[in-house]
Amino acid sequence: MRARFALAALLALAGPAGANGDYFSAVDLDGDGRVSLPEFLERMGFAFRQMDVDGNGVLEPHEQHIPDAPRITLAEHEARFSAQFHRQDANGDGYLSRTELIAPPR
C-alpha cells in the first residue's frame, strides 16, 4: 500500500503538463504520438530529481512526502516505473498510447 502512495506522489510531481495543459504531450518528449519507455522514465525521473534534495541519487525518508518512507535509489525507482510502464502497455507494443498512459495504474 505504501508503494502505491509513493507512486501516486511521484506521478503528481512528475512535472508540468505540456504548454497546452496536456499531460500526454509533456511525456511524449519527441512528439511522435506515443510514449516510449525512455520517455516515460525521463518524465518520472523529473519527480525523483526534484525530491532528491542532496542530489545523491537516493531518496532518503526525509526527502519524500510519505511518512516513514523507505530509501529508494534511482535504479529502484526506474525498475518500479519500468514495471509500471509494461503493466500499462495493454497491447504490448512497447509504447504507451494516450489511453494507456492515462489509465489508472494497475
C-alpha positions in Angstrom: 0.0 0.0 0.0 2.8 2.4 0.9 4.4 1.8 -2.5 1.1 2.9 -4.2 1.1 6.1 -2.2 4.7 6.7 -3.2 3.9 6.0 -6.8 1.0 8.5 -6.7 3.2 11.1 -5.1 5.9 10.7 -7.7 3.3 10.8 -10.5 1.9 14.0 -9.0 5.3 15.5 -9.1 6.2 14.2 -12.5 6.4 17.6 -13.9 4.1 20.1 -15.5 1.8 19.4 -18.4 2.7 20.5 -21.8 2.2 24.1 -22.9 -1.4 23.3 -23.7 -2.0 21.6 -20.4 -1.9 18.2 -21.9 0.0 15.7 -19.7 0.4 13.2 -22.6 2.2 15.8 -24.7 4.5 16.6 -21.7 5.5 12.9 -21.5 5.7 12.3 -25.3 9.0 14.1 -25.5 9.7 13.6 -29.2 6.1 14.3 -30.2 5.5 11.1 -32.1 2.1 10.4 -30.6 3.3 7.6 -28.4 5.4 7.3 -25.2 8.4 5.1 -25.2 10.0 3.6 -22.0 12.9 6.1 -22.1 10.4 9.0 -22.4 8.4 7.6 -19.5 11.4 7.1 -17.3 12.7 10.6 -18.1 9.4 12.2 -17.1 9.1 10.1 -14.0 12.8 10.9 -13.2 11.8 14.5 -13.1 10.0 13.9 -9.9 12.8 11.8 -8.4 15.3 14.6 -9.2 13.0 17.2 -7.6 12.7 15.2 -4.4 16.4 14.2 -4.2 17.4 17.4 -2.5 21.1 16.5 -1.9 21.4 15.1 -5.5 23.0 11.8 -4.4 20.7 9.5 -6.4 18.9 8.2 -3.4 15.6 9.4 -1.9 16.0 9.3 1.8 12.9 9.1 4.0 13.2 12.9 4.9 13.2 13.8 1.2 9.9 12.0 0.5 6.3 13.1 1.1 5.3 9.8 2.7 5.8 9.4 6.5 8.3 6.6 7.2 9.0 6.0 3.5 11.8 3.6 2.7 15.0 4.7 1.0 14.8 4.4 -2.8 17.7 4.5 -5.2 17.4 5.9 -8.8 17.8 2.3 -10.1 15.0 1.0 -7.9 12.8 3.9 -8.9 13.5 3.2 -12.6 12.8 -0.5 -12.1 9.4 0.3 -10.5 8.4 2.6 -13.2 9.6 0.3 -15.9 7.4 -2.4 -14.5 4.5 0.2 -14.3 5.1 1.1 -18.0 4.9 -2.6 -19.0 1.7 -3.1 -17.0 0.1 -0.1 -18.6 1.2 -1.2 -22.1 -2.0 -3.1 -22.6 -1.4 -4.1 -26.2 2.3 -5.0 -25.6 3.7 -2.9 -28.4 6.4 -1.3 -26.3 4.8 2.1 -26.3 2.0 3.8 -24.3 -0.8 5.4 -26.2 -2.7 8.3 -24.7 -5.3 5.9 -23.4 -2.8 3.6 -21.9 -0.8 6.4 -20.3 -3.9 8.0 -18.6 -5.3 4.6 -17.4 -5.1 4.2 -13.6 -2.0 2.3 -12.5 -2.6 -1.4 -12.2 
